[in-house]
Amino acid sequence: MKISADQIRAIREETGAPVMRVKKILEEVGDEKKAREILTKEGFEKAAKREGRQTEQGVIKVYAHHSGKIVAVVELLSETDFVARNEVFQSCAYDIAMQIASMDPKDVKELEKQDFIKDPSKKISDLVKAVIAKTGENVKIGRFYRLEIGK
């Protein structure tokens, strides 16, 4: 199988794995889907190792439903301000705020177990683990609030 730079770039962007690791796995397995699975699993294993590290930086994201009747606010925490400003981190925080507005979880544990509304094949905890794998830092959901007119 001929491996192109576009293949490597796409898998790297999706998994956060280093370019040389992506190339090596692609060469070994010869299949993009299997390579993605292996690299995603490796990323989740790395995420598990970072769980105990302090998360004292982060962002607060707000999602307001287009109806103007529901709003959600979430605190997504990271180890450094540098990662908190990362586009992948920011996007994850926004997606989690949207999830909260849509699904009204009771607490962080329930939220993490929910299927992601944009892609039900993933859990919210998978989104967070993907950010950990891509940034190399511990990331976790802090506090969140949801307001709805009439509730």
C-alpha positions as CSV (number, residue, x, y, z in Angstrom):
1,M,0.0,0.0,0.0
2,K,1.3,3.4,-1.0
3,I,1.1,5.9,1.9
4,S,0.4,9.5,1.0
5,A,1.2,12.6,3.0
6,D,-2.6,13.4,2.9
7,Q,-3.4,10.1,4.5
8,I,-0.8,10.7,7.3
9,R,-2.1,14.3,7.8
10,A,-5.7,13.2,8.0
11,I,-5.0,10.4,10.6
12,R,-2.7,12.7,12.6
13,E,-5.4,15.4,12.8
14,E,-8.0,12.9,13.9
15,T,-5.9,11.1,16.5
16,G,-3.2,13.6,17.5
17,A,-0.5,11.0,17.1
18,P,3.0,12.1,15.9
19,V,3.6,11.9,12.1
20,M,6.2,9.2,12.3
21,R,4.0,7.1,14.5
22,V,1.1,7.4,12.1
23,K,3.4,6.4,9.2
24,K,4.8,3.5,11.0
25,I,1.4,2.1,12.0
26,L,0.1,2.6,8.5
27,E,3.1,0.6,7.1
28,E,2.6,-2.1,9.6
29,V,-1.1,-2.7,9.2
30,G,-1.7,-1.4,5.7
31,D,-5.2,-0.3,6.5
32,E,-6.3,3.3,7.4
33,K,-9.3,2.2,9.5
34,K,-7.2,-0.2,11.6
35,A,-4.4,2.4,11.9
36,R,-6.9,4.9,13.2
37,E,-8.2,2.4,15.8
38,I,-4.7,1.5,17.0
39,L,-3.7,5.2,17.3
40,T,-6.9,6.2,19.0
41,K,-6.5,3.4,21.6
42,E,-2.9,4.5,22.2
43,G,-4.1,8.1,22.7
44,F,-6.7,7.0,25.2
45,E,-4.0,5.0,27.1
46,K,-1.9,8.1,27.3
47,A,-4.9,10.0,28.6
48,A,-5.4,7.6,31.4
49,K,-1.8,8.2,32.6
50,R,-2.5,12.0,32.8
51,E,-5.6,11.7,35.0
52,G,-3.9,12.7,38.3
53,R,-2.3,15.9,37.0
54,Q,-3.5,19.3,38.2
55,T,-5.9,21.2,36.0
56,E,-5.9,24.8,37.1
57,Q,-6.3,26.6,33.7
58,G,-9.0,26.3,31.1
59,V,-12.0,28.1,29.5
60,I,-15.6,28.9,30.2
61,K,-17.8,28.4,27.1
62,V,-21.4,29.4,26.7
63,Y,-23.9,27.9,24.3
64,A,-27.2,29.7,23.6
65,H,-29.9,27.7,21.7
66,H,-31.2,29.6,18.7
67,S,-34.6,29.8,20.3
68,G,-33.2,32.0,23.0
69,K,-34.8,29.9,25.7
70,I,-31.9,27.7,26.7
71,V,-28.4,28.5,27.6
72,A,-25.5,26.3,29.0
73,V,-22.2,27.3,30.5
74,V,-19.3,24.8,31.0
75,E,-15.9,25.0,32.6
76,L,-13.4,22.9,30.7
77,L,-10.1,22.6,32.6
78,S,-6.5,22.0,31.4
79,E,-3.0,22.1,32.9
80,T,-1.9,25.2,31.0
81,D,-3.3,28.4,29.5
82,F,-1.5,27.5,26.3
83,V,-3.6,24.4,25.8
84,A,-6.8,26.2,26.9
85,R,-6.3,28.6,23.9
86,N,-5.9,25.7,21.5
87,E,-8.6,25.4,18.8
88,V,-9.2,21.7,19.5
89,F,-9.7,22.5,23.2
90,Q,-12.0,25.5,22.5
91,S,-14.1,23.4,20.1
92,C,-14.5,20.6,22.6
93,A,-15.7,23.1,25.3
94,Y,-18.3,24.5,22.9
95,D,-19.5,21.0,21.9
96,I,-19.9,20.1,25.6
97,A,-21.8,23.3,26.3
98,M,-24.1,22.4,23.4
99,Q,-24.5,18.8,24.8
100,I,-25.5,20.3,28.2
101,A,-28.1,22.6,26.6
102,S,-29.6,19.7,24.7
103,M,-29.4,16.8,27.1
104,D,-29.7,18.4,30.6
105,P,-27.3,16.1,32.5
106,K,-27.6,16.1,36.3
107,D,-23.8,16.0,37.0
108,V,-20.4,15.5,35.3
109,K,-20.5,11.7,35.6
110,E,-23.8,11.5,33.8
111,L,-22.6,14.0,31.2
112,E,-19.5,12.0,30.5
113,K,-21.6,8.8,29.9
114,Q,-23.9,10.4,27.4
115,D,-23.7,9.8,23.7
116,F,-22.4,12.8,21.9
117,I,-25.4,14.5,20.1
118,K,-23.3,15.2,17.0
119,D,-21.9,11.7,16.8
120,P,-23.7,9.0,18.9
121,S,-20.9,6.5,18.3
122,K,-18.8,8.6,20.8
123,K,-19.4,9.4,24.4
124,I,-18.6,12.8,25.9
125,S,-15.8,11.2,27.8
126,D,-14.3,10.1,24.4
127,L,-14.3,13.8,23.3
128,V,-12.3,14.8,26.4
129,K,-9.9,11.8,26.0
130,A,-9.3,12.9,22.4
131,V,-8.3,16.4,23.5
132,I,-6.0,14.8,26.1
133,A,-4.4,12.7,23.4
134,K,-4.0,15.6,21.0
135,T,-2.7,18.1,23.5
136,G,-0.7,15.9,25.8
137,E,-2.3,17.5,28.9
138,N,-4.8,16.4,31.4
139,V,-8.2,17.9,30.6
140,K,-11.4,17.5,32.6
141,I,-14.9,19.0,32.8
142,G,-15.4,21.3,35.7
143,R,-18.7,22.9,36.7
144,F,-21.6,23.5,34.4
145,Y,-24.9,25.3,34.5
146,R,-28.0,25.1,32.3
147,L,-30.9,27.6,32.3
148,E,-34.2,27.2,30.5
149,I,-37.2,29.5,30.4
150,G,-40.1,27.9,32.1
151,K,-38.1,25.3,34.0
